[in-house]
Amino acid sequence: MERTITFAGDPNIGVFARVLGDIAIVPPESTEEFRTAVRDALEVTLIETTIQGSSIIGSLVAGNSRGVVVSGLASEEEIDLLAEHREVLLLNESMNAAGNVIMANDTFAAVHEDMPTDLAKAIGEFLEVEVIHLTLGGVKTVGMAGVATNKGVIVHPRATERQIAMLEEISKVPVGTGSINMGGALVGTGLLVNERGYLAGNATSGFELGRIEDVFGFLE
């Protein structure tokens, strides 16, 4: 099975789509090739929608198997569509690009270092996870500096040993560094992954693909 793809010629597929366990949220203008690749590689139900009228789904949506966290600027129609599959929490704060500022699985959520404590607490209660404020490799937008599933977490190649140790302690799954699309440090921008499979941007090297497979346990 092909493991690399683009979105309309752009290898930054993680900016345009978001995978949350058994669902994947993709823009309505996704090509049939893209939709089929996501559905087949990840074995997911597809939800086709914009968020606040935008196609950058990956930047505006986060969550896990229990809920979806989304920008409070999402329309009622967009929210209703998401609510058919998950409970929905709206971020009405200035820090509302959920996909950029939250990295989560069913055990933990890492959030932007400057996120207000009460907002971080609300996200943790909604997703039913433990929350930590975190920077990865000097990057505060943890939702793009890392990607988490219930089997592993891949993070910015310059993440420190302390940052990795914090994630290992809270996530209880393997944590490793990696890159995407020939050296891109913001791994979340080019990777869609769940427990069943993954897709990476088509500029991703064989070495980078091997690292993804290792961290998320696809080599076993």
C-alpha positions, 0 to 999 in steps of 0.5 A: 500500500502506498504510504505517501500522498499530497493534498492538491500537490502539497505534501503538508497533509497534516495541515489539511486533515485530522485523524482522531482514531476511527474518524478522519476529517477532510476538506470537501474539495479533497480529491477522490484519490486523497479520500480513498487513500485516507480511508484505506490506509487508516480504516476510518470513517470520513467526515468532509467539512470545512472549519470556520469555512477553511480547509486547514482542518489539521490546524483547527481541530484536535481531540481523541476517541471521546471528543473533538476540540475545535475553533469557536469560530466554526459554523453551526453547520460544521459543529453539527456535522462533527457532533454526529461522531463525537462530543464537541468542545469549542475554543472561544479563547484567542488561542483557538487553533486547536490543532496547533495548540493541542496534541492528544490521545486517549491518555494525555493532552499536551498543550501550548506552554502559554495556554491559560490553566483554566482552559487547559483544565477544561480540555483535560476534563472534556477529553478525560485525559491528564494535561501538561503544558509543553514546548517541543524543540523550542516550538510551542505549537505542540499540535504540529511539533508532534503527533500522538496515537494510543501506540506511540508519539513522534516529536520534533527532532530537537525535542530535549531528553526532558521533554521526551521523558515528560511525554513518556511518563504521561503517555505510557507509550513509546516516544521518539523523535522524527521528521517529515517531508525531507527534514521537516521538523514540524512532524504534525504538518505532514503525517496522518496516523492512527493505530491502524496505519499512516500516511505521510507527505510525498516528500518524506524519505524512506528513512523518515518513513522507517522512523514513523513505523518504528515509533508507532509500532508498525514494524512488529 
